[in-house]
């Protein structure tokens, strides 16, 4: 069983734990279509 709170390596990125969150760009877009706000984000 993997401990979610242990440090890990993801490619060349060191993570403090295994809990990550994907960018929420499409969920903030009207109709799920990316717009200028998504480009700025």
C-alpha atoms as an extended CHARMM CRD file, in Angstrom:
* protein
*
        41  EXT
         1         1  UNK       CA              0.0000000000        0.0000000000        0.0000000000  PROA      1               0.0000000000
         2         2  UNK       CA              1.3090000000        3.4530000000       -0.9560000000  PROA      2               0.0000000000
         3         3  UNK       CA              1.5120000000        6.1480000000        1.7200000000  PROA      3               0.0000000000
         4         4  UNK       CA             -0.0310000000        9.3010000000        0.2070000000  PROA      4               0.0000000000
         5         5  UNK       CA              1.9010000000       11.5620000000        2.5590000000  PROA      5               0.0000000000
         6         6  UNK       CA              5.4180000000       10.3210000000        1.6990000000  PROA      6               0.0000000000
         7         7  UNK       CA              7.6560000000       12.4310000000       -0.5720000000  PROA      7               0.0000000000
         8         8  UNK       CA              7.9620000000       11.2230000000       -4.1610000000  PROA      8               0.0000000000
         9         9  UNK       CA              9.6160000000       12.1410000000       -7.4600000000  PROA      9               0.0000000000
        10        10  UNK       CA              7.5820000000       12.8570000000      -10.6050000000  PROA      10              0.0000000000
        11        11  UNK       CA             10.0570000000       13.1300000000      -13.4640000000  PROA      11              0.0000000000
        12        12  UNK       CA             12.3510000000       15.9830000000      -12.4430000000  PROA      12              0.0000000000
        13        13  UNK       CA              9.8360000000       17.4100000000       -9.9470000000  PROA      13              0.0000000000
        14        14  UNK       CA             10.1250000000       16.5930000000       -6.2420000000  PROA      14              0.0000000000
        15        15  UNK       CA              6.7640000000       16.3930000000       -4.4780000000  PROA      15              0.0000000000
        16        16  UNK       CA              6.2640000000       16.6540000000       -0.7140000000  PROA      16              0.0000000000
        17        17  UNK       CA              3.4610000000       14.0670000000       -0.9630000000  PROA      17              0.0000000000
        18        18  UNK       CA              1.4520000000       12.1270000000       -3.5570000000  PROA      18              0.0000000000
        19        19  UNK       CA             -1.6180000000       14.3510000000       -3.3980000000  PROA      19              0.0000000000
        20        20  UNK       CA             -1.9370000000       16.5870000000       -6.4690000000  PROA      20              0.0000000000
        21        21  UNK       CA             -4.7460000000       18.5210000000       -8.1000000000  PROA      21              0.0000000000
        22        22  UNK       CA             -5.2240000000       19.0160000000      -11.8120000000  PROA      22              0.0000000000
        23        23  UNK       CA             -5.7040000000       22.5640000000      -13.1180000000  PROA      23              0.0000000000
        24        24  UNK       CA             -9.3640000000       23.4850000000      -13.1250000000  PROA      24              0.0000000000
        25        25  UNK       CA             -9.3220000000       25.4450000000      -16.3630000000  PROA      25              0.0000000000
        26        26  UNK       CA            -12.2530000000       23.8420000000      -18.1750000000  PROA      26              0.0000000000
        27        27  UNK       CA            -14.5050000000       23.6950000000      -15.1230000000  PROA      27              0.0000000000
        28        28  UNK       CA            -14.2010000000       27.4960000000      -14.8150000000  PROA      28              0.0000000000
        29        29  UNK       CA            -15.1360000000       28.0500000000      -18.4740000000  PROA      29              0.0000000000
        30        30  UNK       CA            -18.6660000000       28.7190000000      -19.6720000000  PROA      30              0.0000000000
        31        31  UNK       CA            -19.8560000000       25.6250000000      -21.5180000000  PROA      31              0.0000000000
        32        32  UNK       CA            -16.4990000000       23.8970000000      -20.9000000000  PROA      32              0.0000000000
        33        33  UNK       CA            -14.8640000000       25.8780000000      -23.7310000000  PROA      33              0.0000000000
        34        34  UNK       CA            -11.4960000000       27.5210000000      -22.9030000000  PROA      34              0.0000000000
        35        35  UNK       CA            -11.3830000000       31.3150000000      -23.2260000000  PROA      35              0.0000000000
        36        36  UNK       CA             -9.0220000000       34.2670000000      -22.5230000000  PROA      36              0.0000000000
        37        37  UNK       CA             -9.2280000000       33.6660000000      -18.7550000000  PROA      37              0.0000000000
        38        38  UNK       CA             -7.8490000000       30.1560000000      -19.2750000000  PROA      38              0.0000000000
        39        39  UNK       CA             -4.9690000000       31.5030000000      -21.3630000000  PROA      39              0.0000000000
        40        40  UNK       CA             -4.0800000000       33.9720000000      -18.5880000000  PROA      40              0.0000000000
        41        41  UNK       CA             -4.3460000000       31.2420000000      -15.9250000000  PROA      41              0.0000000000
